[in-house]
């Protein structure tokens, strides 16, 4: 199977780039990215997930993939970028990143240029590119997010996750050009909890962030994913939730979120 999408004829239509990020680790960001990619593929999109967590990459674990060809090999000139594009379960494509690479734990001009070049090379070949960033607000994460057309913040209702999600919104809103900011709330325990989380975050943003901005931030709720034992089961099997347990509540919620992600672009 060829993992590289073929550009359509005529003027190049560039992929929409969505940075999937989180204020803290452990909220299910990479699992969300992988399953959203599978759901978008089912909707007819040509999708690529680029693992941009250059220090603690684990997309390969979630997808049960192994490759000798990673973003590290591209950056060091061992392989061409397109040779690092791999087919993934679910029908989408991925570019994996090697984990534990300390040389990418901080943003250097070289890493900046190579990341930008990678995204620019891939955009004409896909409809949607998901950047699975690291967690937090390091310079590497912030630069990666700056390459995207929109930001999808993954959070849980847990207080520290909400605090870190707010910090992420604040830093992005005050240091980068205005763009669409969207929210997916994972591990909710009751219906409407995601809407309550979005309302709570928006109120804090309205009070402490928006007064100083020329264009106020409006967080858009893309979806809420229930706390579901099926998720743990899929993770343990190293399988996509949408493939192994498509009828689970979490899988159905992620499919709905994917539909909203493209319906409003």
Secondary structure, 3 states (H helix, E strand, C coil): CCCCCCCCCCCCCCCEEEEEEECCCCCCHHHHHHHHHHHHHHCCCCEEEEEECCCCCCHHHHHCCCCCCCHHHHHCCCCCHHHHEEECCCCCEEECCCCCCHHHCCCCHHHHHHHHHHHHHHHCCCCEEEEEEEECCCHHHHHHHHCCCEEEEEEECCHHHHHHHHHHHHHHHHHCCCCEEEEEEEEECCCCHHHHHHHHHHHHHHHHCHHHCCCCCCEEEEEEEECCHHHHHHHHHCCCHHHHCCCCHHHHHHHHHHHHHHHCC
